[in-house]
Amino acid sequence: MSLFPLISTPDESELSSSTLPLPREVAWDFGKDQPIWRGGNPVFVTGADAVLVWAWNAIKTERYRHDVFTHAYGQDIAALVGKPYSEGVRQSEAVRCIREALMISPYVEAVDQVSVQFLGSELKLSFMMKTIYGEVTLKDGTISI
């Protein structure tokens, strides 16, 4: 049941690269965690690379649980800090949080090979993501938690 019954939403089976707008983002240097500039202007990427930039921003953004939008952009990894969980449980939950944050996008079909490692107040991660435009990989990204 929809909150707004007069507004219909497309089924996931109806979403494809032909019905969704082509994503466009500023190219990102994930190692330095900064945008890529060339000749004083930002470099733009489209398609799978743009979805990867979106994914990086979604992972770096903490989701606020007390917001009315409980399925908002971002992840809940910070909720794992300071809890008496074993390292295995923390890693498993971090992988779940990352998958959950990325699978919200209609451009993302699957998130596989997710590996995480907690290093103090940072989380080092890698993953492979299948998008409607093809596969992209993030290796050795680091976010502060």
Long-range contacts (C-beta under 8 A, 24 or more apart in sequence): 12-106, 15-106, 15-132, 16-132, 17-132, 17-133, 20-106, 20-107, 20-132, 22-46, 22-47, 22-50, 23-47, 23-50, 23-51, 23-54, 23-107, 24-50, 25-49, 25-50, 25-53, 25-54, 26-53, 27-53, 28-53, 28-56, 30-56, 30-138, 30-141, 31-140, 33-142, 47-131, 47-133, 47-134, 48-131, 48-133, 48-134, 48-135, 48-136, 49-136, 51-105, 51-107, 51-108, 51-129, 51-131, 51-133, 51-136, 52-129, 52-131, 52-136, 52-138, 54-105, 54-107, 55-102, 55-105, 55-108, 55-129, 55-138, 56-138, 56-141, 58-101, 58-102, 58-104, 58-105, 59-98, 59-101, 59-102, 59-125, 59-141, 59-143, 60-143, 63-101, 71-104, 73-101, 73-104, 74-101, 75-100, 75-101, 77-123, 77-143, 77-145, 78-145, 80-145, 81-121, 81-145, 87-118, 90-118, 91-116, 91-117, 91-118, 94-118, 94-123, 94-125, 98-125, 98-127, 102-129, 106-132, 107-131, 107-132, 107-133, 118-145, 121-145
